């Protein structure tokens, strides 16, 4: 896989759902994100959400799920993952840039929220390097962060 691959966010369909469910993070990262099949099941019973498969060229490499309620615009990155085989190529940052661009186009947006498990090997530095700042709130042991848009 080339680090220069074109990154895109695509709808999840019957043609790619199994490939997205088969993506996984490294075993030492499993405490930080739910499996994609669980995330897709939660999406299926949620009315105010947006989900996409992350592709590098024509290969599925990750998954994203957002809380997306334009009636109460508080956009929240619910799930984000890059498969363990595709980490280290810059695909995470480039796909987050696309997610951020999507959120910027939503009504009433002032920022993008997320939460992360504050532990060694977790995504804290990744999100902080994107500009997310801790809000001081903690939910279920996860630290909330905000990227002001």
LINCORPE-V536571 format. One record per helix or strand of 2 or more residues. SS is the DSSP state (H for helix, E for strand). FROM is the first residue (numbers start at 1). LEN is the number of residues. Records with the same first field share a line. If there is no record, write none. Layout:
# LINCORPE-V536571
SS=FROM-LEN ; FROM-LEN
This chain:
# LINCORPE-V536571
E=7-4 ; 49-8 ; 59-9 ; 75-8 ; 111-7 ; 133-7 ; 142-7
H=17-6 ; 27-6 ; 36-9 ; 84-3 ; 91-14 ; 124-6
